[in-house]
Amino acid sequence: MTTFTDEIKYEIKNKMFMKLIFINIGVFILIQFLNVITRLSGINFETIYINFFTLKTNFNEFISSPWGLFTSIFCHFDIFHLLFNMLFLYFIGKLAEFYLGGKSVFTLYLFGGIFGGIVEIINHSIFDNLIFINSNVVGASGSIMSIFIAIAIYKPKTDVSLYGIFNIKIIWLAVIYFLLDLIKIGKPDGIAHLAHIGGAICGYLLITNRSFLNKLNSFFTYQPKQKLKVKHGGRPLSDEDFNLIKLQNEEKTNKILEKISKSGYESLTKAEKEFLFKQSKNG
């Protein structure tokens, strides 16, 4: 019988979305620790925070600290901002990783966040009235929107339960989120809506160009080319045997997916979870 601790260890070890969540939490703790140290030392932490952790949307300031395009997508300064984003990443990331794999989740997160930041910078350079709105951007929202839109496009008919009251297709939920960001552009509400939209656009472009998404995925792993030797029980497989085993694995996968749709992911045994993980790597 697996314990809650075993489940957490398993997911952190094998699930990319959990790794991303713990990176965000780790960076948040680091920021809070630095905040305390600098406060005790009489150093202005805000200067350090803005220069290193945030994305400066003013182009001239961005050139002096371009790393913010990357660091900002893993940073949160407010605990509620972190909690909301990580809860969203947990539910959307789990679904996306199940269907798309961990590599795609990481690629969508990274490039969605970066592209969202670029969109924010470009629009601040074009529209003068945005100069004093979100001049320093931080948070994983653009990255999460990239994953959200991608899985909504890929599996549009997936039902999402809202507060346990009613179900809605994930594609319509994604449309609602996108439109809310769209109509709030330029409002001084402290939310980088353009970064969200940029992340959403990136997610759409990547999921509708799967070959390009797979090419980006390949940058993050190195696998030396080897001659394919498919064996079973110590002997090479014929094409018929190979196709039979492949069909059996697909049937087993479909049964597990059906079990998840009825009882949820948590109802799976450890063996079933490991089987799905291996299939996602092979697929």
Secondary structure, 3 states (H helix, E strand, C coil): CCCHHHHHHHHHHHCHHHHHHHHHHHHHHHHHHHHHHHHHHCCCHHHHHHHHHCEECCHHHHHHCCCHHHHHHHCCCCHHHHHHHHHHHHHHHHHHHHHHCHHHHHHHHHHHHHHHHHHHHHHHHHCHHHCCCCCEECCCHHHHHHHHHHHHHHCCCCEEEECCCEEEEHHHHHHHHHHHHHHCCCCCCCCCHHHHHHHHHHHHHHHCCHHHHHHHHHCCCCCCCCCCCCEECCEECCHHHHHHHHHHHHHHHHHHHHHHHHHCHHHCCHHHHHHHHHHHHHC
